[in-house]
Amino acid sequence: MKKIRLFKPSVGKEELNNIKKVFNRSWLGYGPLVNKFEKKFAGFIGTKYAVAVNSGTAALHLSLLCNNFPKGKKVLVPSITFSATAASVLYCGLIPKFVDVREDDLTIDFNDLKKKYSNDCVALICVHMGGHPSQMEKIRPWAKRKKLILIEDSAESCGSIYKGKKIGTWSDISCFSFEEKKIITTGDGGMICLNDKKKYEKLKSLSFHGWDTDPWKRHNKSFGKNNRFTNHWAYEIKTLGYKYNMNDLMAALGLEQLKKIKTFNYKREKILKRYLNGIKDLKNIKPTYPYKLKNSSYWLFSVKTKFRDELINYLKIKNISTAVHFVPLPYNKIYKKYKNNSLKNTMRVWKQIVSLPFFPDLENKKVDYILNCLKTFDRKISKNNI
């Protein structure tokens, strides 16, 4: 068996044809496809507005920045998540306040969240870990009572429905990632979704240098009615912005990927069923998440084992890629000063978690090979521990 990749983007001739159209038009940058992708994605998620940016990290940064929080205020974030979640807090001159995660699904622990809240907290970022939804039915009304801006970090989830509502519509602002390995991809890229028009306009400005006029709209105003010249070049910089915009090459990929997202999630569901059925009787290896597959969009297949490092080394010999995706953020030097001692679940569970190959085009024969290796490893461990 050749080496089995951990992730692999699913792209085809449709994406390539769309890119060719962009080449033929010779407009590669911020153009009409960005605006089109924003509208299509907002419609798909179910929000009024969407702002396309060059990464999920940029989306998280701007989702906080647009609120003009005073420096030094605190933002509640889960202790296990991708580094960008907490980095976006520091970018804004704010302080991350780490909340423990639930042991059975790694999402933010609501009980600990209530304990960690203080009057200097201004926002809360909930992460749908690995594609598993946070307890938004509890978190949303609580955050509203506390007057917290609620942000969904949906980088690892796209297209799922939780308790009758689309992921990305439970919050004030939601952020998505289209990085190479995500549910859909634009190579890199991200999207901010929301319903607030004033914040939408501010986000559009912040994502392109702080300009008060969309560059594509300026271009379209190059000539007014009857080809009479207009001052299309006029713009004003009202705030310090960033070069965070998406471009038409990325949007060309995104538009085609969005057409396929239901198929991608269906394929992921079938692969997950095969995995879960294959490991259900193992003694030493269990799924990290509950994996509720109806209307889901899981990004990771992850397992828990007390023999994590031994399993990683065993699978490496068998040419199976693995990863430990989430080291608790307070373990990192930059975040150590924000660490608190009440992260019991986090410190216990993270040492057991390993990610296995998972992507829409993963063939059944490779899944079965991985499962056979897991079963063999489980038998060896059980035998050695009798």
VOGU-3710 file (C-alpha; in Angstrom, 3 decimals, decimal comma):
1> mkkirlfkps> 0,000/0,000/0,000  1,394/3,398/-1,018  1,380/6,123/1,598  -2,165/7,206/2,435  -2,520/10,960/2,752  -4,206/12,530/5,725  -6,132/15,021/3,570  -6,611/15,584/-0,134  -8,670/18,330/-1,796  -11,328/17,133/-4,216
11> vgkeelnnik> -11,014/19,240/-7,376  -11,816/18,419/-10,986  -12,303/19,712/-14,475  -15,140/22,006/-13,401  -12,798/24,043/-11,193  -10,132/24,036/-13,908  -12,599/25,262/-16,526  -13,692/28,093/-14,263  -10,071/29,117/-13,725  -9,519/29,103/-17,493
21> kvfnrswlgy> -12,389/31,560/-17,845  -10,681/33,852/-15,345  -7,435/33,586/-17,346  -9,238/34,350/-20,592  -10,857/37,403/-19,024  -7,421/38,499/-17,691  -8,905/39,727/-14,431  -7,266/37,686/-11,699  -7,649/39,968/-8,693  -10,565/41,490/-6,798
31> gplvnkfekk> -13,356/41,232/-9,354  -16,888/40,112/-10,181  -16,461/36,497/-9,092  -15,608/37,569/-5,538  -18,908/39,442/-5,309  -20,753/36,513/-6,879  -19,203/34,012/-4,479  -20,114/36,210/-1,506  -23,763/36,317/-2,546  -23,926/32,586/-3,298
41> fagfigtkya> -22,301/31,659/-0,004  -24,501/33,992/2,050  -27,525/32,387/0,397  -26,205/28,912/1,139  -25,556/29,642/4,817  -28,701/31,744/5,273  -27,313/35,157/6,206  -27,935/38,525/4,552  -24,284/39,284/3,924  -20,925/37,605/3,390
51> vavnsgtaal> -17,425/39,023/3,006  -14,836/36,914/1,176  -11,294/37,110/2,548  -7,971/35,392/1,930  -8,069/33,051/4,951  -10,119/31,844/7,872  -7,589/33,602/10,095  -8,365/36,930/8,410  -12,067/36,224/8,922  -11,577/35,696/12,652
61> hlsllcnnfp> -9,382/38,782/13,005  -11,872/41,086/11,286  -14,864/39,559/13,080  -13,390/40,858/16,338  -11,817/44,026/14,976  -15,056/45,411/13,525  -16,500/45,738/17,036  -13,950/48,345/18,222  -13,483/46,690/21,590  -11,290/48,647/24,038
71> kgkkvlvpsi> -7,747/47,262/24,303  -7,217/44,854/27,157  -10,747/43,458/27,254  -11,135/39,674/27,341  -12,455/37,164/24,825  -13,576/33,680/25,875  -12,065/30,939/23,680  -11,787/27,150/24,003  -8,450/25,795/25,193  -8,297/23,255/22,373
81> tfsataasvl> -8,622/24,808/18,936  -6,473/25,902/16,004  -4,057/28,678/16,930  -5,801/31,277/14,741  -8,792/31,371/17,103  -6,711/32,813/19,922  -4,270/34,691/17,666  -7,149/36,808/16,351  -7,746/37,959/19,939  -4,137/39,103/20,339
91> ycglipkfvd> -4,190/40,823/16,933  -6,877/43,142/18,319  -5,024/43,965/21,538  -7,431/41,801/23,536  -6,778/39,027/26,061  -7,746/35,378/25,479  -9,487/33,726/28,407  -9,278/29,975/28,003  -12,301/27,792/28,725  -12,165/24,028/29,202
101> vreddltidf> -13,624/21,677/26,569  -16,096/18,839/26,865  -14,312/15,500/27,062  -16,758/13,708/24,761  -16,645/16,115/21,789  -13,928/18,784/22,424  -16,358/21,701/22,082  -16,399/24,497/24,649  -17,683/23,384/28,064  -20,772/25,428/28,918
111> ndlkkkysnd> -20,449/24,926/32,664  -16,832/26,066/32,662  -17,751/28,923/30,337  -20,129/30,308/32,952  -17,400/30,042/35,587  -14,767/31,761/33,422  -16,983/34,696/32,504  -16,177/38,041/34,101  -17,429/41,596/33,550  -14,414/42,497/31,401
121> cvalicvhmg> -15,311/39,823/28,804  -16,660/41,329/25,575  -16,870/38,391/23,174  -17,040/34,621/22,931  -15,683/32,457/20,104  -17,295/29,012/19,815  -15,470/26,461/17,670  -17,299/23,597/15,976  -14,420/21,202/16,577  -13,699/18,785/13,767
131> ghpsqmekir> -17,129/19,698/12,428  -18,979/18,759/15,628  -21,364/21,554/16,688  -20,950/23,413/19,964  -23,947/23,526/22,309  -25,311/26,648/20,656  -28,839/26,206/22,050  -27,375/26,844/25,526  -24,576/29,225/24,599  -26,508/31,644/22,388
141> pwakrkklil> -29,144/32,821/24,924  -26,530/32,956/27,699  -24,177/35,093/25,577  -27,041/37,414/24,723  -27,881/37,888/28,417  -24,247/38,699/29,117  -24,162/41,112/26,135  -21,273/39,229/24,560  -20,593/39,337/20,828  -20,931/35,689/19,798
151> iedsaescgs> -18,671/34,442/17,004  -18,840/30,984/15,428  -15,487/29,638/14,298  -16,881/27,372/11,594  -13,530/26,718/9,916  -14,022/22,960/10,357  -17,697/22,847/9,480  -19,644/23,963/6,436  -23,116/22,938/5,358  -24,348/21,216/8,509
161> iykgkkigtw> -27,601/21,792/10,346  -27,787/21,710/14,135  -31,166/21,565/15,885  -32,911/22,956/12,814  -30,505/25,861/12,214  -27,588/26,054/9,790  -24,170/26,215/11,411  -23,089/29,813/10,849  -26,480/31,312/11,736  -26,415/30,822/15,504
171> sdiscfsfee> -24,181/33,816/16,171  -23,627/37,516/15,523  -20,801/36,698/13,112  -19,586/33,386/11,709  -16,236/32,614/10,110  -15,405/29,913/7,566  -12,142/28,604/6,146  -11,513/27,406/2,588  -7,921/26,330/3,168  -6,743/23,386/1,079
181> kkiittgdgg> -7,896/20,708/3,522  -11,258/22,143/4,562  -14,824/21,080/3,655  -14,572/23,126/0,444  -11,431/24,862/-0,765  -10,246/27,915/-2,651  -6,613/26,930/-2,042  -6,619/29,350/0,852  -9,474/31,656/1,703  -12,250/32,384/4,110
191> miclndkkky> -15,668/33,971/4,542  -17,385/36,119/7,155  -21,173/35,778/7,402  -23,544/38,114/9,243  -26,855/40,003/9,129  -25,744/43,436/10,365  -25,493/45,852/7,407  -23,298/48,434/9,156  -20,806/45,807/10,242  -20,896/44,261/6,777
201> eklkslsfhg> -19,930/47,593/5,211  -17,181/48,035/7,779  -15,863/44,534/7,135  -15,772/45,171/3,388  -13,690/48,276/4,054  -11,388/46,614/6,592  -10,713/43,725/4,211  -9,381/46,096/1,518  -7,044/48,714/3,031  -9,825/50,658/4,752
211> wdtdpwkrhn> -11,185/52,043/1,481  -14,762/53,259/1,610  -15,503/52,011/-1,925  -15,367/48,465/-3,267  -12,564/48,296/-5,920  -14,754/46,346/-8,332  -17,578/48,858/-7,995  -15,076/51,653/-8,685  -14,045/49,905/-11,864  -17,666/49,519/-12,958
221> ksfgknnrft> -18,128/53,252/-12,542  -15,274/53,987/-14,936  -17,817/55,317/-17,380  -21,237/56,625/-16,505  -24,295/56,763/-18,699  -23,624/57,537/-22,369  -19,913/56,875/-21,721  -19,447/60,200/-19,958  -16,464/60,176/-17,624  -17,179/59,927/-13,901
231> nhwayeiktl> -14,909/60,272/-10,894  -14,762/56,512/-10,482  -11,276/56,784/-9,001  -12,471/58,618/-5,894  -12,236/56,851/-2,560  -11,475/57,765/1,019  -9,552/55,858/3,668  -11,519/56,268/6,867  -9,883/53,543/8,944  -6,765/51,389/8,997
241> gykynmndlm> -7,545/48,342/6,867  -5,778/45,207/5,696  -4,978/43,412/2,448  -7,295/40,541/3,321  -9,522/40,395/0,237  -10,185/37,281/-1,822  -9,403/37,358/-5,562  -11,222/36,027/-8,616  -8,950/32,995/-8,989  -9,906/31,838/-5,516
251> aalgleqlkk> -13,569/32,709/-6,025  -13,592/30,711/-9,273  -12,629/27,641/-7,279  -15,090/28,468/-4,511  -18,083/28,815/-6,818  -17,534/25,345/-8,246  -16,742/23,820/-4,851  -19,942/25,255/-3,405  -21,941/23,366/-6,047  -20,365/20,136/-4,798
261> iktfnykrek> -20,569/20,660/-1,048  -23,598/18,409/-0,498  -21,863/15,631/-2,417  -18,653/16,138/-0,430  -20,485/15,945/2,890  -22,437/12,887/1,756  -19,177/11,134/0,816  -17,659/12,054/4,155  -20,702/10,624/5,916  -20,339/7,302/4,085
271> ilkrylngik> -16,636/7,085/4,951  -17,380/7,882/8,590  -19,990/5,124/8,745  -17,413/2,666/7,430  -14,814/3,802/9,949  -17,213/3,802/12,902  -18,573/0,370/12,090  -15,013/-0,926/11,743  -13,795/0,254/15,157  -16,953/-0,295/17,197
281> dlknikptyp> -15,623/-3,469/18,878  -12,074/-2,263/19,542  -11,072/-2,112/23,187  -8,286/0,456/23,057  -9,403/2,779/20,247  -12,585/4,866/20,374  -13,934/7,757/18,255  -13,096/11,238/19,551  -16,505/12,685/18,623  -20,036/11,281/18,946
291> yklknssywl> -20,309/11,618/15,140  -23,996/12,385/14,748  -24,092/12,036/10,979  -27,524/13,388/10,016  -27,118/16,801/8,319  -23,457/16,810/9,364  -20,267/18,248/7,909  -17,429/16,579/9,793  -13,917/17,601/8,786  -11,904/15,147/10,903
301> fsvktkfrde> -11,943/11,472/11,627  -10,218/11,328/14,976  -9,794/8,584/17,547  -8,829/8,428/21,202  -6,403/5,923/22,657  -4,175/5,797/25,739  -1,524/4,443/23,381  -1,534/7,404/21,032  2,184/7,663/20,312  2,528/3,909/19,851
311> linylkikni> -0,385/3,988/17,390  1,129/6,889/15,443  4,432/5,046/15,094  2,717/1,793/14,126  0,637/3,474/11,414  3,701/5,310/10,107  5,339/1,951/9,447  2,159/0,935/7,598  2,348/4,083/5,378  -0,710/5,684/6,971
321> stavhfvplp> -0,515/9,411/7,663  -1,644/10,697/11,049  -1,538/13,953/12,987  -2,049/15,410/16,432  -3,931/18,488/15,365  -4,623/20,263/18,599  -2,069/20,789/21,330  -3,792/22,857/24,052  -3,075/26,506/23,337  -1,969/27,286/26,920
331> ynkiykkykn> 0,917/24,831/26,358  2,412/27,223/23,794  4,920/29,800/25,013  2,980/32,800/23,700  -0,162/31,770/25,614  1,344/30,418/28,850  0,793/33,664/30,724  -2,964/33,363/30,030  -3,145/29,797/31,358  -5,345/28,968/34,316
341> nslkntmrvw> -5,335/25,766/36,328  -8,933/24,680/35,790  -8,657/22,968/32,404  -8,981/19,408/33,653  -10,664/17,881/30,602  -8,265/19,572/28,221  -5,119/18,359/29,912  -6,425/14,816/30,191  -7,963/14,210/26,791  -5,548/15,888/24,363
351> kqivslpffp> -2,814/13,298/25,008  -5,087/10,551/23,643  -6,199/12,081/20,334  -4,915/11,285/16,847  -6,331/12,210/13,428  -6,590/9,585/10,678  -6,948/9,948/6,871  -10,274/11,500/5,917  -11,368/13,213/2,695  -14,201/12,757/0,172
361> dlenkkvdyi> -12,182/10,767/-2,380  -10,714/8,295/0,117  -11,355/4,867/-1,410  -13,056/2,045/0,484  -10,056/-0,238/0,017  -7,840/2,291/1,790  -10,352/2,733/4,609  -10,467/-1,058/5,001  -6,666/-1,239/5,025  -6,536/1,410/7,766
371> lnclktfdrk> -9,194/-0,465/9,747  -7,270/-3,728/9,458  -4,189/-1,969/10,811  -6,190/-0,496/13,696  -7,618/-3,921/14,548  -4,176/-5,532/14,467  -2,776/-2,796/16,713  -5,704/-3,175/19,127  -5,137/-6,932/19,397  -1,421/-6,448/20,074
381> isknni> -2,058/-3,855/22,761  -4,727/-6,015/24,408  -2,431/-9,041/24,388  0,483/-7,115/25,875  -1,679/-5,655/28,615  -3,323/-8,879/29,781
//
